[in-house]
Amino acid sequence: MSILNVNQIQPVGSGQTVTISATNIDTGSATVTAGTFTGNVTGNVTGNVSGIITSSSGNLTLTNGNLVFSTSGTGIDFSATSDAGGMTSELLDDYEEGSWTPDVSGGGVSWNNRSGSYVKIGKQVIAQFWLQASSTSSTSGTFSINGLPYTSGVYNDRPCGACRAYSLANFTGKSGVLYWMSGNVAYVNIVAVDGNGLTEGTSLNHNVWQNGAEIHCSIQYQTA
């Protein structure tokens, strides 16, 4: 085995190339910098590789480990695809998943269950929750569901959708509940649906909570 120890390998003159054939290329703590590298690297490259990497197949394959973006705001660019007329971005720059703890504004409710989870893909947040009360000391005033993991962006449209409600008190004549969300907030409003299928103008009242009362929901919204 032959070993070549150098500080730098650099082509002399514009348009010149350097060809290295080896089973393993070990950079150690050094940095290998090149304007354009054309050819094949077979074996292992140990160290840091900076710049643009392409392959003859057109694919970048990682046999182990993760593709890590070290700079916030960078990601996968889909600008080569066709677009809808209202397209504003084709950069997928975030993915995250985790848990959050829902609660009602105004407090006063004790819980048998209070759980939430979420996934964030780009600006899109999908958050779900399950609230099941055991008792309440608050019987008046409207409430919202607080504690969402991200604040909503400000848009001309507003997210809304159906929730599942079970064993709510003082709910006679109602046919269901919906959530809706305004801009620049980390909560959703919960409103009742009347017998005609129309939403009421104010949020649900604290007097719906009793032992065993439940609301669970899957919320979709966008961040700024």
Secondary structure, DSSP 8 states (H G I E B T S, - for coil): ------S----SSTT-------SEEEEEEEEE--S---S---SEEEEEE-S----TTS----SSS-----STT--EE-TTS---TT----EE--EEEEE---EETT--EEEEEEEEEEEEETTEEEEEEEEEEEEES--SSB-EEE--SS-----SS--EEEEEEES-SS-TTEEEEEEE--SS-SEEEEEEEETTS-EEEEE-BGGG--TT-EEEEEEEEE--
